[in-house]
Every structure is written in structure tokens, then in C-alpha cells.
Amino acid sequence: MSPPAPSDSSIPDMTTSTKAMMAKVKQLVPPMLEKFHKGQLGRVAVIGGSAEYTGAPYFSAMASARLGRCLLKCLFSGMSADIDQDVILFVLHLCAENHSAGSLSTLTFQSYVICEPSASQTIKSYSPNLMVSPLLRSTKSLATSHFDPSIEEMTSPILALLPRLHVLVIGLGLGRDDITLKQVAAIIKAARSQDPPVPLVLDADGLFLINSDPDLIKGYKECILTPNVIEFARIAKGMGVNLDEGDRNKDCENLAKALGGVCIIQKGKVDHISTGEGTTTCDFEGGLKRSGGQGDTLTGSLGTFLAWRQAYHEGLWESANKMSREETLLAAAFAGSAITRECSRKAFKKNGRSLQASDLTDEVHGSFLSLIGEPEGDSKL
């Protein structure tokens, strides 16, 4: 049974264009059907995390989890003997609970964190819900190794996972180690060559990599970039795009066009979203404090919506009005922006200036219910 709809007073005012976009967003939300099996509605991998930065991939993965109402299990792909038995027992317990309830609907979404070994234990310690694979390598981790593997050899365990994944979220806490960035570049190239191609979300150090080599994502229309003002200006300069400070809509459109139709969410007081053909603005009210970690909530939310988008196009449930992939990419981008801004508003209302990144994580599901809500009625099988 779906949760009760939120009261009208909890729903922000929307313009006509925003209502039209939210109607598209709602079509991407899968119904909770007993026929769905584990992982069918989305398997998202967050690629990031280093010794210095462990919080960002955690907050991204947890936002994806809270939005997807998912079960997260531990995955090591046979590459590490350091498997946390408590995590496995926790997962088996949840599986048993859901199986005895006669429904596997809550097991339909999965999320992974693929990080550098020095970050794995710390990230795992944050929550028993996380699946953490320490498959990324860095100059530091190789210094203690008896082997001298090539980039291809280091990347191959991650590439072996790509056919099982629906979305990659790249760059959160990644760091700028040369070995790590070369691995990530190889992962991006491989993701583009998959059949079907794997959608990407890039932020933080992922954007640093793109600024160094924009051809990695140029022309890839299954990709969302989430730059802040500084990152946006840096990428625009690298692409030779002149910015008009008086027209951010046009700036976003011009940069997206220069990158060959990549979707850009230019974060700011309002979020500007474009694939190079016009610009959509997401102007839901946010909180007055911009905490660290808000961008991580955005990337995780985008990961879930892109995974749902893939399930939508695979026809896993019946939808009255079939949208194009271009339409659904913009809808997913808008949804991620809207959810994040609503999380910020709710968290700030409760916590004021003491707001922290974890407060946004706590608001993800409530924001989903306020803005979108669960699908109404029974969908056709």
C-alpha cells in the first residue's frame, strides 16, 4: 500500500512549466510491483572515495538509497578477502524478512561504492547498508604492492562490472591522483562503448578530469555534469565559451552545446539545466545555508532517477505517454535538482545554521513524497 499523500501545505508552489516537468518526472517513478526482482529497477555505482575524502561518496550513495528505498548489500567482486561478515548477515536478514513477507519489491534497487582501498573501511563503517568495493588504485596503494600493473590491468575488475550496472556516478571524493584519474578515464570510455551505453553523472574531481580532457564526454548524450559556479567557469574557459554574466540560461545552453549535447546542471541560487537546446530552470526554494554535501545528495538522486529512466525505457511497467530519451534525461536532471533543493529547504527549516550534510540525507524520502509521491493505483503488468 502506498503511503498517504502529503498535505497540500507541504507541497511548494509550482509554475505551469514546472508542473509540466514534474508530470514527466512522475512517469519515471516505477510502481512497487511484486514481479520486480532485486536490482531490476537500478544498479548504481558511485566511483569515488580516497584516504582524504570518504564522506562524499557515502552521502551520494545514501541519497541514492533513500530515494530508491533500496537494499544495499556488500560486493567485493572476488577482489578482496576483507569481507565484513556483519554486513553480509545484515543483508541476509533483510532478504529473509522481505521473502517471508511475500514481497521482493523493496529489493529492486541496488547501489555500490567503488573506492580506493584506503577509504573502504572508513566508508563501510558509516553504515552497514553500503556495498563497498576497494577496486580503485592510486600511486600510494601501488607503492606497497609487489606488482606493477598497467592501467588496463588495474581497471579490468571495474570494467567487468559494467554490464551489471545501469548508472555510474563519478568524482565524489575521488582526489586527483594521476593513477586514479587514468583509471577513471578508462572507465568512462568503456561505459560509453557498452550496449546499451551506461549513463554517467560527473561532479567534483570528475569535472576536474573532464576539464583536462573534455573529449571523454563530448557528444555523449547519456551524461549529466553538475558544476558549481567556479567549476562551470573553468570548463567554459577550457571549451572557449564566453560567459555572459547577465544570462546564465544562455551560458548553460552554450556550454552544453559546445560539449555536444551533454546535459549540464549549473548549480546556484536557481539551477539551470540544458542539453544545448534551450534551458530549463529549477527554482524550488532551498535552504539559506549551503552545506558541504549538498552536491553529493544531488548526484545520488540523479543516479537513482537515471536508473529508473533506464527501466522506463526498457518497458518494465506500462506508461500511457512514451517519452523520448532526450525528454527523460531532462526530466531526470530536473528531478534530481528539485529533490535536492527540497531536502535543503526541509533540513534548514529544522536545523538552521547548524545544518550538516547528513541532515539532507534524512530528508530525501520525505522530499520525494512532498514533490512527487508514490505512483497512484495499480499499474498494468
N, C-alpha and C positions, 0 to 999 in steps of 0.2 A: 504494500500500500504506500502511495506517495505521501510525503509529509504535507501537513496543511500549508496552504499558500500563505505567504506573509501578508500582514495587513497593508492596506493601501498607503498608510502613513509612512511605511518603511521603504517605499519604492520612490526613487528620485524622479523628479520631473524630467520629461524627455521631449525633445523637439520632434517634429514629424519625421525628419530624416533619421534621427536616432532610433525612433520606434521602428522604422522600416529596416534598419540594420539589425536591430535586436530580434526582429521577426526571422531574419535569416540565421542569426546565431542560434535561435531555439531549434531550428531544423537540424542543427549539427549535434544536438544533445541526444544520445542514444537512450531509448527506453530500457528499463531494467527487466529483461526477459529471462526466463529460466533456460531458454535454449542456448544462451550465450555461454561459452566456456572460458576458462582462465586465459587471460592475455588477448582474447579475441578483439576487444574494443581498444586495445592500445598497449604497446610496449615501448616505453620512452627511456632513453639513456641520457643521463647528464654526464658529459665528459668534462671533468674539471677537478679541482682539488689538489693542493700541494702542501708542503710542510707548513708554509706560512699562512695559507688560506684554506680553511676547512669549512667555514660557516656558509659560504656562498653556495656550493653545490648541495649542501644539506637543505638550505631554505628553498632552493629551486625544486629539489626532489620532493620535499614535503608539501609544497604548494601544489605540485602536480598530483600528489597522492590525495590531498584533502579535496581537491576539485574532482578527481576521478573516483573518490570513495573506494579506493583500491586496496588490495592486499599487496604488500611488498615482501618479497622473500629474498633470501641470501643467494647470490650467484657468484661463483668463482671460476666457472668455465674450466675446471681442472687445472688452473694455473697456480693455485696456492693451496698449501696444506693447512693454512691458518684459518680454518672454518670455525666460526663461533657456534658451538653446539646449542647454546641457549636460543640463538636466533632461529636455528632450524626447528627446535622443539616448539618455539612460539608459532612458526609458520604452520607446522603440522597440527598444532592445537586449533588454529583458526580454520584450517581446511576441514578438520573433523567437525568443528562447530557448524560450519556452513553446510557440510554434507548431511549432518544429522537433521538440519532444518529443512532439508529437501530443496535447497536452492543454491546455485553457484553464481547467482547474478552479481554478488559483491566481489567476485574473484576475477572479473572480466578485464581488469586494467592492471598493468604492472609497470614499475619504474625502477631504474637501475642507476647507480653512480659508478662511473669508471674513472679511477683516480690514480695518482702517483702513490707508490707503496707507503711512503712516509705519512700520508694523510689518511690511509684506510682505517687504522684502528681508532683514530680520533673521530672520524665521521661515523663509524659504526657505533661508537659509544654514545652518540647523541640520541639514537633511537633504535630499538630492536626491530623497527619496521623496515629499515633500509637494507637494500641489496647493494653490497659494495664489492667491486672487483678491482683490485690493485694492479691494473694492466698497463697503465701509462709508465713510461720511463723518463728519467732525467739524467743530466750529467752527474749529479750526486749519487743517484741509485746505481748507475753503471760503474762508478768508481769503486764500489765494494763488490762488484761482480767478477767472476773468473773468466767471463766470456766477453767478447767484443762483437755483439750482434749488429747487423745492418739495420737501417730504418725499416726496411721491409720485414725483417725477422721480428723486430720489436712490435711492429704494428699488426702482424698477422693474427694474433689471438683476438684482437678487437675486430678486425675485418671479418673474421669467422662468425661474429655475432650479427653482422649487418642484415643478413636475410631474415633474422628473427625480430628485428626492430622496426618500428613504424616511424619514429622521430628521434633525432639527435639534438640535444641542447648543449651547445659548446661554448666554453670560455670562462665559466664561473670558477673563480679561484684557481685558474689554470697556471698562472705565472707565465714568465717569458723565457724560460729556459729553452735554449736552441734545440736540444734533442726533443723535448716535449712538443715544441711547435712544429717540428718537421713531421713528427708522428701525426699530429692533428691535421696538417695539410694533406697527408696521405689518406687520412680517414675521410676528409671532405671530398677528395677526388673519387674515392671508392663509393661513397654514398651517392654521388651524382650518377655513377655508372650502374647502380643497381637497377633491377627491373622488378617492380617499379622503383623509381628513384626515391631515396629516403629524404623527407623534408628536414630542414635544418632551422634552428634558432641560434643566432650568434649574439653574444654580448661580451662586455668586459675585454679580457685578453683575446677572445675570439675575434673581436673587432680590431684589436692591435694587429693580429695576424692578417686580417683582410686588408688593412691599410697598407701593409707591406707587400701584399700580393692579391690585388683585387680580382685577378683572373680566376682565383679559386672559386668565386661565387658569381662572377659576372655572367649574366644571361640565365641564371638558374632561378626559375620561377616557382621553386618549391622551397624558398628560403626567406626567413624574416630576420632582419637586423634590428637591434633595439638600442641605438646610440643615444647618449645624453647630449647636451648642447656641445660640450667640448669634443666628444668623440665624433659627432656629426660634422663639426667644422674641420676636424683633422682628415676625415675620409673625403669630404668635399674638396679640400685643398689638394689631396693626392690625386683626385679624379679630374682636377682642373675645372670644377664647378664653382662659379662665382655666386656668393650668397647675397641675398637681398634681405637685410635685417628687418625690413618692414613687411615682408611677405613670406612667412615660414611655410605656408601651404605650398607656394611655388618652389621654394628651396627644396622641400621634401620631394616634390614631384620631379624636379630637375635631377636630383641625385639618384633617385630610383631609376629614372630613365637612363642616366649615364651608366648605371650598373646593369643595364639590360633587362629591366623589369623585375628586379629583386624587390620584395616588399620591405619597406622601412617604416618603423615606428619611431618617430622623432619625439623623445620624451621631453616634457616640460610642463609649464603651467597648464596647458592642454596638450594632448598627444596628437601629432599629425601623422597620418597613415597614408602611404601611397605606394603604388606599383609602377608609377610613371605615367599613368593615365588618370589625371585628376587626383585630388587629395580628400580624404575623409578625416574629420576631426572628432576626437573623443574628448568631450569636455565635462564628463561627470565630475562632481565635486570630489576633491581629495582632502587629505588631512593637511594641516598647516605645518607639520614637521615632516621633512623628507628624510626618513631614517635610512641608514645603510641597510641593504637587504630588500628594499622595495623593488629594485630591478630584478632581483632573484625570484621574487614572487611572480613578477611578470613573465619571466622566461619559463617557469614551471607551469604556469597557467596556459601559456601558449603551447607548450609541449602537449598538454592534455587535449586542448582543442584541435590541434593538428592531428593527433591520433584519432580523435572522434571523427574528424573530417575524412580521414582515410577510410574508416569503417562506413561512413555515409556514402562515399563514392563506390565502395565495394557492394553496396546494397544490402547490408546486413539487417536493415529494417526498411519498411516501406515508407516513402515520403511522397507527399502529394505533388510538390513542385520541385523538380530536379534542377539544381543549380550547377553552374559550370565550376571548374576548378579555380578559375580566376575569382569568381564570386565567393567561393568558400574560403579561399586564402584570406581575402579581405575581412570576411566575417570572423574567421578565427583570430586574426590580428586585433580586430575591434573588441572581440570578446575578452581577450587577454588584458587589453588595456582597461576596459570597463571594470572587470573583476578586481584588478589591482588597485584602481582608483577608489573603488568602493571599500576594499579592505583598508586602505589608508584612512578613509573618512571614518569608518566604524572604529578602527583602532585608536585614532586620535581622539575621538569623542569619549572613549573610555579612559585613555591613559594620558592625554595631553602631552606636555613636553617630555614626559618620561617614556614615551613610545619607543619600543625596540622592534627589531626585525621579527622576532618570534611572535609579537602581538599581531602582526599582519597575517602570519600563518594561521593563527587561531580564528581569523575572520574569513578565511577562504570559503568555507562551505556556506556560512550564513550570507555572504555576499552573493554567492551563486543563487541561493534561494530568493534573495531580495530582487535581483536583477533579471533572473532567467526562470528559475523554478524547474521542478521536475516535469517531464512531459505528461500531459493530461490524457487520461483514458488509456485504453489498451491499444497498442499498435498492432497492425496486422503482421502475422508471422511470415 
